[in-house]
Amino acid sequence: MINNRGGVWVVIQFLLFLAILFSPQIKPLSIPLIARYIGLFTVAVGLSLTFFGIIHLGKSGTPFPKPRAGANLITSGLYKFVRHPTYASVVLAALGWSIWRSNALSLFFSVLLFILFEFKSRLEEKWLLEVFPEYDNYRKKVRCKFIPGAY
């Protein structure tokens, strides 16, 4: 059942979360203290946006790329600006954490997480189109996948 819904993506995502959080400090990056505090602030913003995105999804939310049976297409709230705000906000928090820790390995895993979310979102959008024919209009209206006005 889990694999039918894209469970492999979720397992890889979870492993990357662990790698980002607990990467050993091989050689600290030379990051000014103020930038490190900005990184910590970025973690807070990213986690807050993740929380609001998940709350807004309600019963339609799932970590799997395949929509939950009986789910609704959510196009309001953060989803008015980007199609995958929770993915974007998790990456934002991961980048902030990596900067806060001045950890190059953690930063590398954050970039891998972004790449994973890029491919996971492609599969998710394919399944969303199958379940919600109106998703195509939503995707044309909300052109940005992760970053409002940019990407």
Secondary structure, 3 states (H helix, E strand, C coil): CCHHHCHHHHHHHHHHHHHHHHCCCCCECCCCHHHHHHHHHHHHHHHHHHHHHHHHHHHHCCCCCCCCCCCCCCCCHHHHCCCCHHHHHHHHHHHHHHHHHCEHHHHHHHHHHHHHHHHHHHHHHHHHHHHCCCHHHHHHHCCCCCCCCCC
